[in-house]
Amino acid sequence: MSGLDTIKMIGDVITKIDVMRGSLLPNDPQRHDLDNQRILLDDKQKRLSRAVFDDTTQAFKDGAAKLAVLNGQIQDSLNKLDSLLNTLQLIESFTNAVTTLLSAVAPFA
């Protein structure tokens, strides 16, 4: 997976979060959790897109592979209507994995 593919995948998760947020009332605590995750992912996606890094390193490949697995789990979770809490936990794991990837490939971004 290339750097651009990874950045697009993060954007896809942000879009999924936006769709989920739209189905919740503004004062719903889960909506606030989604809002926070969206803000974090958006910031990290911007930092990653501005960073200059080598997407052929093992650190990048490992991080991108972890993101791909979590992205698949998020999609599976979204297909189950009763698993919002599980989806939130997966999104938090995805956000943490993006942080780890960003730290590994662009520590000063």
N, C-alpha and C positions, 0 to 999 in steps of 0.2 A: 504494500500500500504506500502510496506517495504522500508527501506532506500535504499536497492539495486535496487528496482524497480524505485525509484525516480531518482537515479543516472543514470540508464539506460535511463529513459525518457529524462533527460537532454541531454544525448548523442544522442538520436534520434533527438532532436531539432537541435543540432549542425550539424548532418548529413543533415537535411533538409536545414539548412543555407548554407552548402557547396554546395548542389545541386543548390540552388538559385543563389549563387555567381558565379557558373560556367556558368550561362546563361547571365551574364552581362559583359560588357566590363570593363577592369581594371580601366578606368578613370571615370566610371559612379558613380555619388554621392551616389546612392542607394547601390552600391557595397561597398563603403566605410562604409556606415552605417551597412551593413551586416557584414563586416570585424570586425568592432568595437564590435558588439553584440556577434560575435563568440568568440572573444578574452575574453570578459567578462564572457560568459557562461563557456568557457573552464576552466578559472581560478576558477570560483565558483564550478564547478563540481569536480575539483581536490581537492579543500579545503574540500568540503563535503565528498568526498571519504576517505580522511585522518582523518577526525574528528571522534571522538568516541561520539555517541549520542544515546539516547533512542528513537527509532522510534514508541514507543507506547504512547508517550505523546500527549496530545490534541493539543499542538502547532505544533508538527510535522504532525499530522493527518490533521489539518486545512490547513497547508501550502502545503502538498502534494495534498490535494483535489483541492486547487486553481490551482496548477500546472497542474493537470490532465484536469481541465476545460479549461485552456488557451491552453494546448496542443491540445485539440480537436478543439478549435477555430482556431488555426494555421493550422491544417490539413484541416478544411473546407475552410479556406481562400486560401490555396495552390491549392485547386481544382478549384478555380475561377481564370482564367488566367489574368483577368484585375485588380486584387486587390493587387498588390505588395505593395503599400503604406499601405494598411490595414494590410497586413501580417507583414510588418516592425513594425508597431505599436503594434501588438500582440506579436511579439518577444521581443520588449522592455518591455512590460508588464510582459512577462514570466521571463525575466532577473531580473526585479525588484522583482518579487515574489520569485525567487530563493534567491536573496539577503535577503529578509525578512525571509525566511525559515532558511537560514544559520545563520542569527543573532539570531533567536529564539532557535535553537537547538544546535548550536556550536558557541557561540559568540566570542571565542578566536581562531577560526580556520583560 
